[in-house]
């Protein structure tokens, strides 16, 4: 009888260990997916920052288009203000205030 009790205890310990391992794997996978998403967001923000910097360079040098560091930027200006576009997507718009 005592041998069966020891085997039961070992089985419960093994089951608890497997459940703890599954929970730990789940938590680690959640953390890794959040980290991966965060890295994607940071890369997108850095790209937008590079586009804005390239757009400002284009404005300062009075160019309508500028390609630098893989960013192809177009500057549109009208009576309402300026807009910085990359691949026909508006990245930044600056509006003039009327007095």
N, CA, C and O atoms as a GROMACS GRO file, in nm:
protein
  396
    1UNK      N    1   0.080  -0.119   0.000
    1UNK     CA    2   0.000   0.000   0.000
    1UNK      C    3   0.085   0.126   0.000
    1UNK      O    4   0.050   0.225  -0.063
    2UNK      N    5   0.194   0.122   0.068
    2UNK     CA    6   0.277   0.241   0.079
    2UNK      C    7   0.341   0.275  -0.055
    2UNK      O    8   0.362   0.393  -0.084
    3UNK      N    9   0.372   0.178  -0.136
    3UNK     CA   10   0.432   0.202  -0.267
    3UNK      C   11   0.333   0.276  -0.357
    3UNK      O   12   0.374   0.365  -0.432
    4UNK      N   13   0.207   0.242  -0.352
    4UNK     CA   14   0.105   0.309  -0.433
    4UNK      C   15   0.090   0.455  -0.390
    4UNK      O   16   0.074   0.543  -0.475
    5UNK      N   17   0.096   0.484  -0.260
    5UNK     CA   18   0.087   0.622  -0.212
    5UNK      C   19   0.203   0.705  -0.266
    5UNK      O   20   0.182   0.819  -0.309
    6UNK      N   21   0.322   0.652  -0.264
    6UNK     CA   22   0.438   0.724  -0.315
    6UNK      C   23   0.423   0.753  -0.464
    6UNK      O   24   0.460   0.861  -0.511
    7UNK      N   25   0.370   0.657  -0.538
    7UNK     CA   26   0.351   0.677  -0.681
    7UNK      C   27   0.243   0.782  -0.706
    7UNK      O   28   0.254   0.861  -0.800
    8UNK      N   29   0.137   0.784  -0.622
    8UNK     CA   30   0.034   0.887  -0.634
    8UNK      C   31   0.093   1.025  -0.609
    8UNK      O   32   0.064   1.120  -0.682
    9UNK      N   33   0.174   1.035  -0.506
    9UNK     CA   34   0.236   1.164  -0.474
    9UNK      C   35   0.326   1.209  -0.588
    9UNK      O   36   0.324   1.326  -0.626
   10UNK      N   37   0.405   1.117  -0.643
   10UNK     CA   38   0.492   1.151  -0.755
   10UNK      C   39   0.411   1.194  -0.877
   10UNK      O   40   0.451   1.284  -0.950
   11UNK      N   41   0.298   1.129  -0.899
   11UNK     CA   42   0.213   1.164  -1.013
   11UNK      C   43   0.154   1.304  -0.994
   11UNK      O   44   0.148   1.381  -1.090
   12UNK      N   45   0.112   1.338  -0.872
   12UNK     CA   46   0.058   1.472  -0.847
   12UNK      C   47   0.167   1.579  -0.863
   12UNK      O   48   0.142   1.686  -0.919
   13UNK      N   49   0.286   1.548  -0.815
   13UNK     CA   50   0.397   1.643  -0.831
   13UNK      C   51   0.428   1.663  -0.979
   13UNK      O   52   0.452   1.775  -1.022
   14UNK      N   53   0.427   1.554  -1.056
   14UNK     CA   54   0.451   1.564  -1.199
   14UNK      C   55   0.342   1.645  -1.268
   14UNK      O   56   0.371   1.728  -1.354
   15UNK      N   57   0.216   1.622  -1.230
   15UNK     CA   58   0.105   1.697  -1.288
   15UNK      C   59   0.116   1.846  -1.255
   15UNK      O   60   0.097   1.931  -1.342
   16UNK      N   61   0.146   1.878  -1.130
   16UNK     CA   62   0.163   2.017  -1.091
   16UNK      C   63   0.279   2.082  -1.165
   16UNK      O   64   0.271   2.198  -1.204
   17UNK      N   65   0.386   2.007  -1.184
   17UNK     CA   66   0.502   2.059  -1.258
   17UNK      C   67   0.466   2.088  -1.403
   17UNK      O   68   0.507   2.189  -1.458
   18UNK      N   69   0.390   1.999  -1.464
   18UNK     CA   70   0.348   2.020  -1.603
   18UNK      C   71   0.256   2.141  -1.616
   18UNK      O   72   0.267   2.218  -1.711
   19UNK      N   73   0.166   2.157  -1.521
   19UNK     CA   74   0.076   2.273  -1.523
   19UNK      C   75   0.155   2.402  -1.504
   19UNK      O   76   0.131   2.501  -1.572
   20UNK      N   77   0.250   2.400  -1.410
   20UNK     CA   78   0.335   2.519  -1.388
   20UNK      C   79   0.417   2.551  -1.513
   20UNK      O   80   0.432   2.668  -1.548
   21UNK      N   81   0.468   2.449  -1.579
   21UNK     CA   82   0.545   2.470  -1.702
   21UNK      C   83   0.457   2.528  -1.812
   21UNK      O   84   0.500   2.617  -1.885
   22UNK      N   85   0.335   2.478  -1.825
   22UNK     CA   86   0.243   2.531  -1.927
   22UNK      C   87   0.210   2.677  -1.900
   22UNK      O   88   0.204   2.758  -1.992
   23UNK      N   89   0.188   2.711  -1.774
   23UNK     CA   90   0.159   2.851  -1.738
   23UNK      C   91   0.280   2.939  -1.768
   23UNK      O   92   0.265   3.050  -1.820
   24UNK      N   93   0.400   2.890  -1.736
   24UNK     CA   94   0.520   2.968  -1.762
   24UNK      C   95   0.542   2.987  -1.913
   24UNK      O   96   0.580   3.096  -1.956
   25UNK      N   97   0.517   2.884  -1.992
   25UNK     CA   98   0.530   2.896  -2.138
   25UNK      C   99   0.430   2.998  -2.192
   25UNK      O  100   0.464   3.076  -2.280
   26UNK      N  101   0.309   2.997  -2.140
   26UNK     CA  102   0.207   3.092  -2.183
   26UNK      C  103   0.249   3.236  -2.151
   26UNK      O  104   0.236   3.325  -2.235
   27UNK      N  105   0.298   3.258  -2.030
   27UNK     CA  106   0.341   3.392  -1.990
   27UNK      C  107   0.459   3.439  -2.073
   27UNK      O  108   0.462   3.554  -2.117
   28UNK      N  109   0.556   3.352  -2.097
   28UNK     CA  110   0.673   3.390  -2.177
   28UNK      C  111   0.632   3.420  -2.321
   28UNK      O  112   0.683   3.515  -2.381
   29UNK      N  113   0.540   3.342  -2.376
   29UNK     CA  114   0.496   3.369  -2.514
   29UNK      C  115   0.421   3.502  -2.522
   29UNK      O  116   0.435   3.574  -2.621
   30UNK      N  117   0.343   3.535  -2.419
   30UNK     CA  118   0.277   3.666  -2.416
   30UNK      C  119   0.379   3.779  -2.410
   30UNK      O  120   0.366   3.879  -2.481
   31UNK      N  121   0.480   3.764  -2.327
   31UNK     CA  122   0.584   3.867  -2.316
   31UNK      C  123   0.660   3.883  -2.447
   31UNK      O  124   0.689   3.995  -2.488
   32UNK      N  125   0.693   3.772  -2.511
   32UNK     CA  126   0.767   3.779  -2.637
   32UNK      C  127   0.684   3.843  -2.748
   32UNK      O  128   0.737   3.919  -2.828
   33UNK      N  129   0.555   3.812  -2.753
   33UNK     CA  130   0.471   3.874  -2.856
   33UNK      C  131   0.454   4.023  -2.830
   33UNK      O  132   0.450   4.102  -2.924
   34UNK      N  133   0.445   4.063  -2.704
   34UNK     CA  134   0.437   4.206  -2.671
   34UNK      C  135   0.567   4.276  -2.707
   34UNK      O  136   0.564   4.389  -2.756
   35UNK      N  137   0.679   4.212  -2.683
   35UNK     CA  138   0.809   4.269  -2.718
   35UNK      C  139   0.823   4.284  -2.869
   35UNK      O  140   0.875   4.384  -2.917
   36UNK      N  141   0.778   4.184  -2.943
   36UNK     CA  142   0.785   4.190  -3.089
   36UNK      C  143   0.698   4.304  -3.142
   36UNK      O  144   0.741   4.376  -3.232
   37UNK      N  145   0.579   4.320  -3.088
   37UNK     CA  146   0.490   4.429  -3.130
   37UNK      C  147   0.551   4.564  -3.096
   37UNK      O  148   0.542   4.659  -3.174
   38UNK      N  149   0.613   4.573  -2.980
   38UNK     CA  150   0.678   4.697  -2.939
   38UNK      C  151   0.792   4.732  -3.034
   38UNK      O  152   0.810   4.849  -3.068
   39UNK      N  153   0.870   4.633  -3.075
   39UNK     CA  154   0.979   4.658  -3.169
   39UNK      C  155   0.926   4.704  -3.304
   39UNK      O  156   0.987   4.790  -3.368
   40UNK      N  157   0.815   4.648  -3.349
   40UNK     CA  158   0.754   4.693  -3.474
   40UNK      C  159   0.709   4.839  -3.463
   40UNK      O  160   0.730   4.918  -3.555
   41UNK      N  161   0.647   4.873  -3.350
   41UNK     CA  162   0.602   5.011  -3.329
   41UNK      C  163   0.719   5.108  -3.326
   41UNK      O  164   0.711   5.217  -3.383
   42UNK      N  165   0.828   5.068  -3.261
   42UNK     CA  166   0.946   5.154  -3.255
   42UNK      C  167   1.006   5.173  -3.393
   42UNK      O  168   1.046   5.284  -3.429
   43UNK      N  169   1.012   5.066  -3.473
   43UNK     CA  170   1.066   5.077  -3.609
   43UNK      C  171   0.980   5.169  -3.694
   43UNK      O  172   1.032   5.248  -3.772
   44UNK      N  173   0.848   5.160  -3.679
   44UNK     CA  174   0.758   5.248  -3.754
   44UNK      C  175   0.777   5.394  -3.712
   44UNK      O  176   0.780   5.482  -3.798
   45UNK      N  177   0.790   5.419  -3.583
   45UNK     CA  178   0.812   5.555  -3.535
   45UNK      C  179   0.945   5.611  -3.584
   45UNK      O  180   0.954   5.728  -3.620
   46UNK      N  181   1.048   5.528  -3.584
   46UNK     CA  182   1.178   5.574  -3.635
   46UNK      C  183   1.170   5.607  -3.783
   46UNK      O  184   1.232   5.704  -3.828
   47UNK      N  185   1.096   5.528  -3.858
   47UNK     CA  186   1.080   5.556  -4.001
   47UNK      C  187   1.006   5.688  -4.021
   47UNK      O  188   1.045   5.769  -4.105
   48UNK      N  189   0.899   5.708  -3.945
   48UNK     CA  190   0.825   5.835  -3.956
   48UNK      C  191   0.913   5.953  -3.916
   48UNK      O  192   0.905   6.060  -3.978
   49UNK      N  193   0.996   5.934  -3.816
   49UNK     CA  194   1.088   6.040  -3.774
   49UNK      C  195   1.186   6.072  -3.887
   49UNK      O  196   1.217   6.188  -3.912
   50UNK      N  197   1.235   5.969  -3.955
   50UNK     CA  198   1.326   5.988  -4.068
   50UNK      C  199   1.256   6.060  -4.182
   50UNK      O  200   1.315   6.146  -4.248
   51UNK      N  201   1.129   6.026  -4.206
   51UNK     CA  202   1.052   6.092  -4.312
   51UNK      C  203   1.034   6.240  -4.279
   51UNK      O  204   1.050   6.326  -4.366
   52UNK      N  205   0.999   6.272  -4.155
   52UNK     CA  206   0.980   6.411  -4.116
   52UNK      C  207   1.112   6.488  -4.126
   52UNK      O  208   1.113   6.602  -4.172
   53UNK      N  209   1.222   6.427  -4.085
   53UNK     CA  210   1.352   6.494  -4.097
   53UNK      C  211   1.387   6.518  -4.243
   53UNK      O  212   1.439   6.624  -4.277
   54UNK      N  213   1.359   6.421  -4.329
   54UNK     CA  214   1.384   6.439  -4.473
   54UNK      C  215   1.293   6.547  -4.529
   54UNK      O  216   1.336   6.627  -4.612
   55UNK      N  217   1.169   6.552  -4.484
   55UNK     CA  218   1.076   6.656  -4.528
   55UNK      C  219   1.123   6.795  -4.486
   55UNK      O  220   1.114   6.890  -4.563
   56UNK      N  221   1.172   6.806  -4.364
   56UNK     CA  222   1.224   6.935  -4.318
   56UNK      C  223   1.347   6.978  -4.399
   56UNK      O  224   1.364   7.096  -4.429
   57UNK      N  225   1.431   6.881  -4.434
   57UNK     CA  226   1.546   6.913  -4.520
   57UNK      C  227   1.499   6.962  -4.656
   57UNK      O  228   1.556   7.056  -4.712
   58UNK      N  229   1.395   6.898  -4.710
   58UNK     CA  230   1.341   6.941  -4.840
   58UNK      C  231   1.284   7.082  -4.830
   58UNK      O  232   1.304   7.162  -4.922
   59UNK      N  233   1.216   7.114  -4.722
   59UNK     CA  234   1.160   7.248  -4.704
   59UNK      C  235   1.272   7.351  -4.692
   59UNK      O  236   1.265   7.458  -4.752
   60UNK      N  237   1.375   7.318  -4.615
   60UNK     CA  238   1.485   7.412  -4.594
   60UNK      C  239   1.563   7.438  -4.723
   60UNK      O  240   1.613   7.549  -4.744
   61UNK      N  241   1.573   7.337  -4.809
   61UNK     CA  242   1.646   7.355  -4.935
   61UNK      C  243   1.553   7.393  -5.050
   61UNK      O  244   1.596   7.398  -5.165
   62UNK      N  245   1.425   7.418  -5.019
   62UNK     CA  246   1.324   7.462  -5.116
   62UNK      C  247   1.308   7.363  -5.232
   62UNK      O  248   1.297   7.402  -5.348
   63UNK      N  249   1.306   7.236  -5.198
   63UNK     CA  250   1.283   7.131  -5.297
   63UNK      C  251   1.142   7.076  -5.279
   63UNK      O  252   1.092   7.068  -5.167
   64UNK      N  253   1.078   7.039  -5.390
   64UNK     CA  254   0.944   6.980  -5.383
   64UNK      C  255   0.952   6.831  -5.356
   64UNK      O  256   0.860   6.773  -5.297
   65UNK      N  257   1.061   6.767  -5.398
   65UNK     CA  258   1.079   6.624  -5.375
   65UNK      C  259   1.222   6.599  -5.329
   65UNK      O  260   1.315   6.668  -5.372
   66UNK      N  261   1.238   6.502  -5.242
   66UNK     CA  262   1.370   6.467  -5.192
   66UNK      C  263   1.370   6.320  -5.156
   66UNK      O  264   1.277   6.269  -5.092
   67UNK      N  265   1.475   6.252  -5.198
   67UNK     CA  266   1.491   6.111  -5.161
   67UNK      C  267   1.621   6.097  -5.084
   67UNK      O  268   1.728   6.131  -5.135
   68UNK      N  269   1.612   6.047  -4.963
   68UNK     CA  270   1.728   6.036  -4.876
   68UNK      C  271   1.706   5.920  -4.779
   68UNK      O  272   1.599   5.909  -4.719
   69UNK      N  273   1.805   5.836  -4.765
   69UNK     CA  274   1.799   5.722  -4.672
   69UNK      C  275   1.677   5.633  -4.695
   69UNK      O  276   1.617   5.583  -4.599
   70UNK      N  277   1.640   5.614  -4.818
   70UNK     CA  278   1.526   5.528  -4.850
   70UNK      C  279   1.391   5.594  -4.832
   70UNK      O  280   1.288   5.527  -4.848
   71UNK      N  281   1.387   5.720  -4.799
   71UNK     CA  282   1.262   5.794  -4.782
   71UNK      C  283   1.242   5.884  -4.902
   71UNK      O  284   1.324   5.972  -4.928
   72UNK      N  285   1.135   5.864  -4.975
   72UNK     CA  286   1.100   5.950  -5.088
   72UNK      C  287   0.988   6.042  -5.042
   72UNK      O  288   0.875   5.999  -5.019
   73UNK      N  289   1.023   6.171  -5.027
   73UNK     CA  290   0.932   6.268  -4.967
   73UNK      C  291   0.890   6.370  -5.071
   73UNK      O  292   0.972   6.416  -5.151
   74UNK      N  293   0.761   6.403  -5.069
   74UNK     CA  294   0.706   6.508  -5.154
   74UNK      C  295   0.647   6.616  -5.064
   74UNK      O  296   0.579   6.586  -4.966
   75UNK      N  297   0.674   6.742  -5.099
   75UNK     CA  298   0.622   6.855  -5.022
   75UNK      C  299   0.514   6.923  -5.103
   75UNK      O  300   0.538   6.964  -5.217
   76UNK      N  301   0.396   6.935  -5.047
   76UNK     CA  302   0.286   7.009  -5.109
   76UNK      C  303   0.261   7.135  -5.027
   76UNK      O  304   0.246   7.129  -4.905
   77UNK      N  305   0.257   7.247  -5.095
   77UNK     CA  306   0.226   7.371  -5.024
   77UNK      C  307   0.115   7.443  -5.098
   77UNK      O  308   0.110   7.445  -5.221
   78UNK      N  309   0.026   7.503  -5.022
   78UNK     CA  310  -0.083   7.583  -5.078
   78UNK      C  311  -0.114   7.696  -4.979
   78UNK      O  312  -0.038   7.719  -4.885
   79UNK      N  313  -0.223   7.764  -5.001
   79UNK     CA  314  -0.259   7.876  -4.914
   79UNK      C  315  -0.288   7.829  -4.771
   79UNK      O  316  -0.271   7.905  -4.675
   80UNK      N  317  -0.331   7.705  -4.757
   80UNK     CA  318  -0.367   7.654  -4.624
   80UNK      C  319  -0.248   7.609  -4.541
   80UNK      O  320  -0.259   7.601  -4.419
   81UNK      N  321  -0.135   7.580  -4.604
   81UNK     CA  322  -0.017   7.536  -4.529
   81UNK      C  323   0.069   7.441  -4.608
   81UNK      O  324   0.069   7.443  -4.732
   82UNK      N  325   0.142   7.356  -4.538
   82UNK     CA  326   0.234   7.259  -4.596
   82UNK      C  327   0.192   7.119  -4.556
   82UNK      O  328   0.133   7.097  -4.450
   83UNK      N  329   0.224   7.024  -4.643
   83UNK     CA  330   0.206   6.884  -4.605
   83UNK      C  331   0.323   6.804  -4.657
   83UNK      O  332   0.373   6.827  -4.768
   84UNK      N  333   0.368   6.708  -4.576
   84UNK     CA  334   0.477   6.618  -4.611
   84UNK      C  335   0.415   6.483  -4.644
   84UNK      O  336   0.344   6.425  -4.562
   85UNK      N  337   0.444   6.435  -4.765
   85UNK     CA  338   0.387   6.309  -4.812
   85UNK      C  339   0.499   6.210  -4.842
   85UNK      O  340   0.605   6.247  -4.892
   86UNK      N  341   0.474   6.085  -4.810
   86UNK     CA  342   0.563   5.976  -4.849
   86UNK      C  343   0.477   5.870  -4.916
   86UNK      O  344   0.384   5.817  -4.856
   87UNK      N  345   0.510   5.840  -5.042
   87UNK     CA  346   0.434   5.741  -5.120
   87UNK      C  347   0.285   5.774  -5.119
   87UNK      O  348   0.202   5.686  -5.098
   88UNK      N  349   0.253   5.899  -5.141
   88UNK     CA  350   0.115   5.950  -5.147
   88UNK      C  351   0.039   5.936  -5.015
   88UNK      O  352  -0.084   5.943  -5.014
   89UNK      N  353   0.108   5.916  -4.906
   89UNK     CA  354   0.046   5.913  -4.773
   89UNK      C  355   0.092   6.037  -4.697
   89UNK      O  356   0.211   6.067  -4.690
   90UNK      N  357  -0.004   6.108  -4.641
   90UNK     CA  358   0.028   6.229  -4.567
   90UNK      C  359   0.085   6.193  -4.431
   90UNK      O  360   0.020   6.128  -4.349
   91UNK      N  361   0.209   6.236  -4.409
   91UNK     CA  362   0.277   6.207  -4.283
   91UNK      C  363   0.259   6.321  -4.184
   91UNK      O  364   0.235   6.299  -4.065
   92UNK      N  365   0.270   6.444  -4.235
   92UNK     CA  366   0.260   6.560  -4.148
   92UNK      C  367   0.195   6.673  -4.224
   92UNK      O  368   0.225   6.696  -4.342
   93UNK      N  369   0.104   6.745  -4.158
   93UNK     CA  370   0.038   6.859  -4.220
   93UNK      C  371   0.052   6.978  -4.126
   93UNK      O  372   0.023   6.970  -4.007
   94UNK      N  373   0.098   7.089  -4.183
   94UNK     CA  374   0.115   7.213  -4.107
   94UNK      C  375   0.018   7.314  -4.166
   94UNK      O  376   0.028   7.348  -4.284
   95UNK      N  377  -0.075   7.362  -4.085
   95UNK     CA  378  -0.175   7.457  -4.133
   95UNK      C  379  -0.139   7.598  -4.087
   95UNK      O  380  -0.085   7.618  -3.978
   96UNK      N  381  -0.169   7.695  -4.173
   96UNK     CA  382  -0.148   7.835  -4.139
   96UNK      C  383  -0.272   7.887  -4.067
   96UNK      O  384  -0.385   7.857  -4.106
   97UNK      N  385  -0.249   7.964  -3.965
   97UNK     CA  386  -0.360   8.026  -3.893
   97UNK      C  387  -0.392   8.158  -3.960
   97UNK      O  388  -0.302   8.237  -3.989
   98UNK      N  389  -0.519   8.183  -3.984
   98UNK     CA  390  -0.558   8.310  -4.045
   98UNK      C  391  -0.588   8.410  -3.934
   98UNK      O  392  -0.648   8.376  -3.832
   99UNK      N  393  -0.546   8.534  -3.956
   99UNK     CA  394  -0.566   8.639  -3.855
   99UNK      C  395  -0.702   8.700  -3.869
   99UNK      O  396  -0.737   8.790  -3.792
   0.00000   0.00000   0.00000
